Amino acid sequence: MQFVRRDRSGRSGGIVGYPLDRLHEEVAYIAYHFHWPRDEILELEHGERQRWVEEIANINRRLNKVSEESS
């Protein structure tokens, strides 16, 4: 999620920031699943970090589906 600053005319002026809570959530999620150090995760580009979060979520969905099917 990115926030865009707009001036009074409604034109966009660039990225203002990224919610700190969301950043912590992404770092914790990746660190928990991959055991990567915090600093290494923070060095990832925003898009790459989000991609890893999505890949982990895909793996978890597949594992949960298999688990439910075998129950």
N, C-alpha and C positions, 0 to 999 in steps of 0.2 A: 504494500500500500504506500503510495507516495502522495504527498500533499503539494498542490500547486498554488503558488501565491498569485493573486490576481489584483491588478490595480483598479482604480475606480471605473475605468472604461470596460472592465471585464476581460481584458487581455491577460493571458498567462505570463508569469514572470520567472518561472523556474521552480525547481524543487525546493521546498522549505525544509523538509526533514522527514525522518522515518520514525514512527512511534517507538519509543524506547521499550515499552512493554512487549511489542511485537518482536523487536530485535532479541530481547532476552529469551522469549519463547523459542525463537528459531535456534539460537545458540544452545539452549538447554536440550532441545529436541535432538539436534545433531550430535551433541556431546554424549547424550544418554545412549543413543543407538550405535554410534561409531567409536565412541571413546576418544574423540579427537580433542586436543587441548583448546581451551577457549580462545586464546590468541590466534591460533591457526584458523579457527572458524571465522573470527572477526576480520581476518585478512581477506576472506573470500569476497569477491564482488557480490553486490546485492542480488543480482539475477542468478548467479551460480549458487549462492546460499539458498535461495528459494527453490532452485531446482533440486538440490539435495533433500530439502524438506519434503518436496513432492515425491521424490523417489522413495524415501523412507515410508511415507504414507501409503504409497502403492504396495510396497512389500508387506506392510502391516495389514492392509486390506486383503491381499491374497492369502496371507497366513491365517487371518481370521475366517475367511471363507472356507478354507480347507479344514480348519478346526471345527467349524459348524457342520460341515458336510460329514465329518467322521463321527460326530456325536450321535 
